[in-house]
Amino acid sequence: MIVKMMKYNIVLFSAERERFIERLRELGMVDITTSGWEPTEADRELVTAIDSRVKALAALDLFAAGNDYVASAARVEKGNVFNSYLTAQAAIAAAKAENVRLQKLLEEWIAWGDFDCATLAKLAESGVVLRYFTAQRSTFEKSVEEWSANFNIAVVGEDSSVVRFVVIGNGKEEVAIDAQEQKAPTMNNAELKALIKANEAVIAEQNAVISAVSDARAEIEGEVAALKYKMQDVRIEATADKAADGLLLVMEGWAEKETSEQVDAMLNEYPNVVYIKENPTEEDETPVKLKNNRFARLFEMIGGLYALPKYGTLDMTPFFAPFYMLFFAICLNDAGYGAIILALGIALAVKGGVKMRQAAYLTMVCGGATTLFGLYTGSLFGMSIPQLLGAEFMAEHPIPFLDFQGKFFTWSLALGVFQILFGMLLNILFKARTFGITSTFATLGWFIVLLSGCLAGGLQMLDPNWVIPGFTTSDTAFYIAMGVGAVFMFFLNNVKRNPIMNVASGLWDTYNNITGLLSDVLSYIRLFAIGLSGGVLAQVFNSLAMGLTGLDAGIEQFGVGTIFQILGATAVLLVGHGINLFMSAISSFVHPMRLTFVEFYKNAGFEMTTRAFNPLKREL
C-alpha cells in the first residue's frame, strides 16, 4: 500500500534556514521539494565530489574482501584519507600500465636470448649494426642462400614456424628481404624483469596504503554525509521561493500522515515559522513511500526497478508478488537448481549483512518456490525423478507429477489470461472506488466478455471435465453475459458522450484490445519455453558427461580408470550445469519482470512516478 502523506507550505526567515534545515534533519520525517533544480558549475563539482567518494567506498569494500588487503598496514594521515586513496590508486594504475608495456617488450625480446645492450651500443659506435628480422620458416629456408649472398645473416633463434635472425651491417645499407623487421632491443631481459619487479613492489606498497585507507574509511563516509548535507542545502536554497526582497523563504515539504503530529510539534517550536498543512491534490507531485507485509515487501525492490506507483493510485507490489515468485519457479523449473538458489540466499543472509538482507530473503523465496515446483514437475538437475524412483516404486506410489513438456504450454497461456483478468479487475475496482462505477464501464464490458469466454470455453481446453453446468458456449446464460459486456463496451463506455460516438469508440477499442490482448497472452508462452529450454540443456549436459566418459554404458569393474571417468564426468557436469544455471537464472529473473511491467501493469492501469519519499535526516 501507499503511505498517506500530508503537504506543508512553510514560510520562514532566510536567516533561519540553516538552523531550521538542521532541525529537520534531526527529526528525519520531512521531505523538502527540490524539483526544478538546475545545477551550477559549482553544484556539478559538488556532485562529482560525492560520486567519487561513493565509488571509492564501493571499491574499498571489494578491496577489503580481496587478497591485496594487508591487515597490518600503517595508518594514513588524518584529514587526508581520500586524497591518500586517490594518490595510491593513481600510482597503482601507472605501475600496472608500465608493467603491461614492459611485459609486452619482454615477450618480444626474450626470444632473442640474453644480451648486453652496452656491448651492442659499442658495436654500433664502431660501425657494426645489428638489424633484427623474423620470417616464416618456409620463406627463410627458401631464401636464405640468396639473402646470404648479399648480407651477413646470423640465426639467433627458431621454432617450428618462425626463424629469428639478424643482418650484420653498418646500418646504412638498404635491406630488401621478404622478412619482418623488429624493433631493436634497448634493454636486456634481466633489466626488464628488474623494472617489472620494481613496479610490483610499488603496487604492493600502495596496496598497503589503500589497506590503511580501508581501515580509516569512516572519514570518507563522514565526508560523503557532509557533502550530501551541503547538496541538500544547495538544492533547497536554489528551489525555495524567495519573498520580501529575499528576507523570507517559502518551501514545500511532505511528511507521513501518521507522523505529521510530530512534525507539527517541531514546527510550532519556531514562532517565526508559518506553515499550512493540507492533504495532497491530484496536481501535486507527491512523494511515494510503500508499506507492505513481510512477503510483499521483498518484491518492492523488483517493482522499484521499473517505477514507483503514482500517489493516489494502487500499489501493485502485493498483487504481482505471488505471480513473480511463481513465474520465476516455472522458468527455472528444476528442484536441484532451486535448492542451489535457496542455498545462495541463505549464504547471502548470513554473510551479506543488513544491506543485503532483502535481496537474500527474495532469493530464498524464489529458490524455495523453484525447488517445490521442480519437485512437482519431477526434475532434478535435468534428471527425471519418476525414473530415479523406478517403475516399481511409482506403480506402488502413484505420485501425480506434472507433465511439463506435454501439458504446460496450455497452462502457461491460462496463467497469462488469469493474470491479465486479475489486473483488469484491480483496475476496475480502483477506478470504481476513486471515480465512480460509471468510469469503469468500458473495461468492465471487456472483463465480462473475456471472463465469460474463459469460463464457458477456456476451462474445457485445460480439462474436458471442467464444465460449469448451465454456462457453456451453447447456453443462454453465456449469451446474456456476452450481451451485457457488449452493451458496456459499445454503448456505455462513456455515459456522458453521444451514443454514436460511443459505438465508434467501442469498435476502435475492440480492434486495439483484440490485437493487444492476443499479444499479451502469447507473451506468457515464454514461461513454457524458458522452463523447457533449461530442462533440455540440463539433460544434454547429463548425456554429454556420461557419453564422453563412457559411463553411459555402466561400470563393469571399478578401477583407477573408473576414478578418472567419474572425475571427468563431474567436471563436465559442474561446468555444464553451472553455465545452464547462470543463464536460466538470468532468464528467470528478467522475463517474469517483463511480464509484470508490460502485460500486468498495462492491464491493471498502472500509473508511475519517479519521486520517492526521501526525508531529510542525519546519516551519521
N, C-alpha and C positions, 0 to 999 in steps of 0.2 A: 504494500500500500504506500501511497504518497503522503508524507507527513504534512499536516496542515501548517500553514505559515501565516505570520502577521507582518504587515508592512509598516515601516516607520519613516516618516518625514521629519528629519531632525534639523533644527536651526541652532547654531552656536557661534560664539565669537571666534574669529580666526586665531586670536592669540591663545585660545584654549585647545586648539586642535590636537597638538602633540600629547598633552596630558589626557585628553578625552579618548584618543585612539588607544593610548596605553592602557587605560582603564577598560576599554572594550576587549583588548587582548587578555587581560586578566580574567574577565568574565567568560570569554570564549563562547559566546552564544549569538553574536550578531554578525551577519554577512553584509558588508557595505557594497553597494552597487558601484562598479568602476567601469561599466561598459562604455564604449565610445572613446577609450583612451588611445591617443596617438603618441607613441614614444618619441622623445627627442634623441639626439645622438648620445647624450649623457645617459639617458634611460637605457638605450641599447647596450652601452658599455656595462651598465649595472646588470642587465640580463645576461650578458656574456660572462661576467664575473661569477654570477650564481651558477650558470650552466657548467662552467669549467670546474668549479669546486664540487658540484654534484657528480660530475663524471669522474673526478679524482677519487671521491669516496667510493664509487662503484668499482673503480679499478683497484683501490686498496683492499676492498673485500675479496676480490679474486686473488690478489697478490698474497694476502694473509693465509689463504687456503692452499697456496701453491708450494712448490719445493724451494723457491728462491727466498722465502721468508726466513730471517735469522732472528731467533728469539733474543739473543744476547747483544743485539745492535746497540750502539751508543745513542744517547738522546740528542735530539735536534734542538737548535736554539728556539726558545720560547718566543712566540710572536712572529716566527719566520718559518712555520711548518709548511705552509702551502708553497711558498717560494722554494723551499728546500726540495719539495716534491717535484716542482717544475724543472729545477736545475738538474736533479738526478735523472729524471725522465729524458731530458734533452741529451745528457751525457750518455745514457744507455743507448738511445736511438742512434747517436753519432757513432758510438763504438760498434754497434751491431751493423750499421751500414758500411762502416770501414772494413769490418771483418768479412762481409759479403764480397766486397771488392777484392780483398786480399785472398780470400779463399778461391775466388774465380781465377786470379792470377796464379795461385799455387797449382790449381788443377791444370792450367795451361802450361806452366813452366816445369812442373815436376817430371813430366815425360822427357824433358831434355837432360835429365840427370842433375847431379850436383856440380856446381861450377863456381868459380871465383870471379865476381864482377870486376874486381880491381885488375886482375890479370887480363880480362877481356878489354878493359879500358886501355891498358898499356900496349896491348897488341894493336888496338885501333890507332894509338898515337904513333906507333912505328909503321903504320901503313897496312897492317893486316886486319881486315874487317870480315867478321862472320855475319852472313845473312842466313836466316832460318826459314826452312820450307817444309811443307808436308805435301805428300802426294799419295794417291791410291796405289796400292802395291802393284796392280796390273800395269798402271801407267808408268810407274817408276822402273819396273823390270823391262818394259818395252823401250824406254827412252834413255836409260842410264848411260849406255855406251855413247850415244850421241851427245848427251849433256857433258859427259866426262871429257869428250874431245875438246870442248870449248871452255870448260870451267873446272876448277878444283873442287870436287864434291867429296864430302865425308859423311857417311851414315852415322847418325847419333843414336837412333833407336827405331824399333819397328815392332809391329804386332801383325795379326793375321790380315788386317785390311789396310793399314796406313804405315808409310815409311816416313821417318823424320830425318832430315839431313841438312847440312849446312853447305853453303857455297863460300869458299875462301877467296877473297879478292882484296882490292884496295878501296872498295866502296864506291868507286866512280863508274865502274863498268855497268852496262845495261844487261840485266839477266832476264832473258826472254825464254822461259821454260813453262811447260804445262804443269805448274805446281802452285800451291797457295803459300804466299809468303806470310810469315808470322812476325809479330812484333818482337823485337829483340828484348831479352830479359834485362831488367835493371837491378834485380835483387836475386840472390840465390835462395834455395829452399829453406835453409836454416834461418836466414834473415826474415823471410816471410812468416815462418812459423813463430819466430820470436815476437814479431809485431802482433800476430793473431793472439798469442798468449798474453801479451801486454794489454790488449783490448779486453780480453776475457777477465783480466784482473780488475780493469776499470769497471766492467759490468758488475763483478762481484762486490766491489767497493760501493758502488752506487746502489746495489740491491740492499746492502746493509743500511744505507741512508733511508731508502724507502721503507725498510722494516721499522726503523725508528719513527718515521713519519706515520706508519700504520699504528704504532703504539700511542702516538700523540694525535690521533685523528679527531679527538674531541675538540681540539682547537679549530679544525676546519669545519666541523659540524656547527660550532658556535658562530663562525664567520658566515656560514650559509644562512643560519637563522637571522643573524643581524642584517644581512643583505636583503633577505626576504621581507623583514620588517620595513627596511628602507624603501623597498619596491612598493609595498603596500601603501606607505605614506605618500610616495610619489604619485601613485595612481589615484589615491583618494584626493590629494591636493589638486591634481590635474582635472579630475572629473566632477568635483564638487562645484555646485553653483555658487558664485560669489555675489553678495548683495551689499548695499550701503557702502559703496566705494571700497569693497574688499574687507570691510570690518566683520561681516557675517559670512558664514558658510552654511549652505543648505545641502544635506546629504540624505540619500535614500538607503535605508537599512532593512534587513529581514531577520526574523527570529522565529523559532518554532512556537506554535501556539501554546503548547504545553508548558514551555519555559518562559513565555513572554512576561509573566508577572515579575520574574526576577530581573528581566531587562527593564521593566517599568521602574522597579525599585532603584536600580542603578541610575537611570536617567533622572529620577527625582532627587538624587543626591546633588545635582547641579542646578542651582537656582537660576543660572543664566542660560540654561538649555531649554528650548521649547521643542516639543515633539507632538506629532499627530499619529495615532495608532489606528490602523484600519485593516479590513480584510482585503486581500488582493483582488484585482479585477481581471477580466479576460485579456485586457490590453497590456497588463503588466508583464515584464519579463521576470517572473517569479522563480527563484532558485528552487531546486528539487532535492529532497532527501527521501530515501526509501527506508521503509521499516517493515520487515517481513519476519516470518517464523524461521527457525533454525535451518530447516531444509531449503526453503526458497532463498534464504539469504546467501547460500552458497552459489547460487546461479546469478546473483547480481553482477558478478564480475563478467559473466558471459554477456548479459544484456548491456553492460557498460561498454563493451567493445563496439557496439553499434551506436546507441544514444540513450539518454535518459528519457522517460516519458514526460510530456509536457504537463506542467502543473494544472490540475483541474481535470485531467484525463485519467485513464485507468492504467495502473502499473501491471504490466503483463508478466512480470517475473514469476509469481506463484502459479500462473496458468501455463507458461511454457516449460517450467522446470521439469515436471514429470515426463513430458514429451521428449525433452532434450536428453534426459537420462536414458529413456527407452531407446531413442534413436541411436545414441552412442553405442549402447549394448548391441543393437541389431547390426550396425556397421562393423563392429569388431568381431562379434559373433564367434567367440571361442572361449571356453572356460579357462584354458591354460593362459591365454593372453590376458584375460580379465584378472586372473589371480596375480599375474605379474604387475599389472597396473595397480591393483589393490595394494600389493606389497610396496610399490614405489610411493604410493600415497601415504602409507604408514611410516615409511622411512623419512619422507618429507615432513610429516607431522612431528616426528621425533627430533630431527636434526635441523629443520628449516627455521625454527623459531616462530615468534608470534606473527611476523610479517607474512610468512608463507602458510599460515595455518588454514586460511580459507581455501587456498589452492590445493592444499593437502587433503582437506576433507572432501572437496569436489572430486579430486582424483580417486579417493577411496570410494565415494558413492558411485561414480561411473564404473570403476573397476569391479565393485561388488555386483552391480547390475549386469555387467558383461559376463561375469562368472555364472550368475544364475541363468541368464539367457543362453549361454553356451552349453550349460548342462541340459537345458530344456531342448535345445536342438541336437544334443548328442555329439558335440565337437570338442575335442581336447587336443590342442596343438596339431590340428589337421587330421587327427585320428578319430574314427567313429567309435563312440562309447558303446553303442549296442554290439559292435563287432568285438570290442575288447572284452565285454561281459560274456560273450559267447551265445550261440543259438540256444543251447540248453537252458542257460540262466534266463534268457529273455522269454523262452517258452513257459517257464515256471513263474516268472515275474514280469508280466507284460507291461513294462513302463511306457507310457504314451509320449515318446519323443516326437518332437515336431519335425516333419519332413521339410526342412528349409528350402532345399533346391526345388522340390516338387510343388509346394503349396504357398510359399511366402510371396511370390510375385503378386498374387491376388491380394494377399493380406497387406502388402506394402501400399497398394492403391487404396485399400479400405482404411488404413491408418491415415493416409493423406486426406481422404474425404472426411473422416471423423474430425481431424484437427481443423480443417477448413470450416466445417459446420460449427465446431465449437468456437472458433474465432468469430464467425458471423453472429453467433448467439451472444457472445460477450459484447460485440459492437451494438447489437440491438438493445440489450439490457442497459448499457451505459447511456446510449442516446435517449432511450425512453425515460430514464431517471433524470437526465440533465435537461433535455429539450422537449420532452413530452412524447407520447406514443406515436403521434402523427408524423414525427420526423423520421420514424423508422420504417414506414410502410413499404418503401421500395426494397430495402434489404430484407424486411420481414417476408415479403412476397417471394423473393428468391429462396429464402431459407425454407419456407413451407414447401415450395416446389421440389427443391433438392432433397429435403428430408423425406418427403413422401415418396419420391422416386427410389431413394435408397432403401426405405423400409419395405416398399412393395415389391421391388425387383432386385435391389442390390444384395440383400441378405441371402437370397437363394443362390447367388453366384458364389458366396462363401461356403454355404452348406445347403444342399437341396431341402433339408428338413427344417430350415429356419423360415417358416412361413407364418405370417400373422393372420389368423383367421379373420375373414371379413375385410382384409386390407391387402389385396393383391392387385396386380395391374389390370385385372378384369372386374374388380369390384366397384360398386357405386361410390363407396367412401373415398376411394383413391381419386376418382374423377372430381368429386366435390372438393377435396383438399387441393388438387391441382387448379381447379377453377378459382378457389379463394385466393390462392397465390397469384394467379394471373390477374385477378382484379386489383390486388395491391400493386403488382408490377406495372400494369398498363394504365390504370385509371386513377389510382390514389397515391402514386409515387410522390406527388406534391399537391396537397389538398388546396393550396392557395393558387394553383395555376390552372389555366384553361384546359379542359379535358382533352381537346385535340392535341395540345402541346404535350400533355401527359402521355398520350398514346405514342406520339412521335419519339418522345424521350425514352419511353419504355422499350420501343423497338431498337433504338440505338444502344441502350444499356444491355438489351438481350444479346446483341451481336458481340459487344465488348465482354460481357460476362461469360458467354459460352466459350469464346476463344481463350479468355483469361483463365477461367476455372479449369478448362481442359488442360492447359499448360501447367497450371498449379498442381493438379492431381498427378499428372505424368511425372512431375519433378520428384515425386516420392518413390519412383522406381529406383532411384539411386540408393535407397536403403537396401533393397534386394541385391542390386548389382554390386555394391561395395562389400556387403557381407559375403556374397557368393565368391567374389574375386579373391578376397583374403583367404577364404577357406580352400579354394582351389590351389592358390600359391603354397599354402601350408602343406597340402597333400603332395604337391610337386617336389618340394624340398625334402619331404619324408622319403619319397620314392627315389629321388636323386641320391640321398645319403645312403640308402640301403643298396641301390643298384651299383654305385661307383665302388663301394667297398665289398660287394659280394655278399652282404649279409641278408639280401632278399631271398637267397636260397637256403638260409638257415645255417646253423653251426653244427657241423658233423662231429668235430673233435676240437676241444678247446686247447689252444696252444699259444705260443708267442705271436704267431701271425694273427690270431684272433684278437689279441690285445690291440695290435695296430689297426685292425679293421674297426674295432669299436672306437678307438681314438679318432680315426679318420671320419667315421660316421658322425661322431659327436661334434667334431669341428664343422662339418658341413651343416649339421642341424643348428648349431649355435649361430653361425653366420647367416644361414638362410632364414631361420625364424627371427633372428634379430632384425634383418632388413625388412621382412614382412610385417613384423610388429611395429616397427618405426613408421613405415608407410601407411599401414592400416590405422594406426593410432592418430596420425595427422588427418587422414580422411574422416575418421570417426569424430574428430573434434570440429573439423571445418564444415562438413556437409550438413549435419544437424543444425549448425548455426545458420547456414544458408537457408534451410527450410523454415527456420524460425523467423529470421529477419525479412525474408521475402514473402513466402506464402502465408505464414500465420499472421505476421504483423499487418500485412496488406488487408487481409480479410477481417481482421479484428479492428481495423480503423485506428491503428497506432499513430499517435502524433508525438513528435520528438522535440527535445530542447537540448541545448548544449551547455546550459548553466546548472551546475551542481551547487548545493548549499555548502559554502565554504566560509565558516565564521572566522573572524579574527581571533587568534589565540597564540599563546606562547608555545613555542616548540621545544624550548629547553627550560 
